[in-house]
Amino acid sequence: MPTQRGYRQACGVARGLDIVGERWSLLVVRELLLGPKRFTDLQQALPTASPNALSDRLRELADAGVLRRRQLPPPGNVRVYELTTWGRGLEPIVVALGTWALAAPPTAEQLFVSADSAMLSIRTFFAPGPEQPEATLRIELRDHGPAGVFGVRLTSASAEVSHEPPEEPDAVLITTTDALLAAFGSDDLAGLVAAGAVIIGDPEVVRHLVAGVRVPASTDKHSNGTCGQGGRADRRQTPPER
């Protein structure tokens, strides 16, 4: 953050906000938690951020040591942005902020959910059942195109999420972001299938995944659903603002 806009206080909270307190900064961090991205990928994930604003945040975060620019080797040969080791330390802060914000009711403008935000909800809120068998999935969120392809590995302790899908997954789930969010916490795949989802392979693996993602319910008595990033009031489960 430019010095003239800083808080000029020595406490850690003020110093932290001097680094990541500008608009879009923490959302840039959210979008890089699952791996590096090109500038165009970040634009797709943050569609209401102007190119100038996004460029400014990336430059400021790089100058502060939160992220770095890197050139991928051939055949990729493109520039990407990725979090530094220090920048990755923001993950529990981003997750805690998003979980805290679930208590707030959604607004009419909070409609968009990025692909990474939806998948981070899996990594954050998945709670394995008793004797959870290990399994792998390929998830394709078709409303996000190539950016919506992910790999998920279910273990007895967690759900590991990445942008690299397994070559031979136990199950493939092709769906939309809205349908996936609505299915979280449900032990029945009927709603997901009725929404047009395609399941290839073992449907039990998909059922274990969606049933295990337990997003905390909103505490606001006027809200019909949880409030999350881009959350809609009619969704049964939505991810936190990350």
Beta strands, then each sheet from edge to edge (+ up, - down):
strand 1: 67-71
strand 2: 79-83
strand 3: 135-141
strand 4: 149-154
strand 5: 159-162
strand 6: 171-175
strand 7: 198-201
sheet 1: 1+ 2-
sheet 2: 5+ 4- 3+ 6+ 7-
end
